């Protein structure tokens, strides 16, 4: 199934940022204070112009607590608004 985002949205494959404490407790980005991130899967057509240069496969950092998490073929994906994108990096 392909998720087709609304014009001003971006679909990301959620990248879990898990760290383990010395006691063996697993912590997510929520407890470490890091911004969540994801790999771009699909980009809405308005998002292409607002986020000029963003491409499929790029890593996007977005505002914590934003977006809608959905399961797509067993993979966690998050759909975010272009305003929630903080930065992105090009994956080579």
Secondary structure by P-SEA (a helix, b strand, c coil): ccccccccbbbbcccccccccccccccccccccbbbbbccccccaaaaaaaccccccbbbbbcccbbbbbbcccbbbbbbcccccccccccc
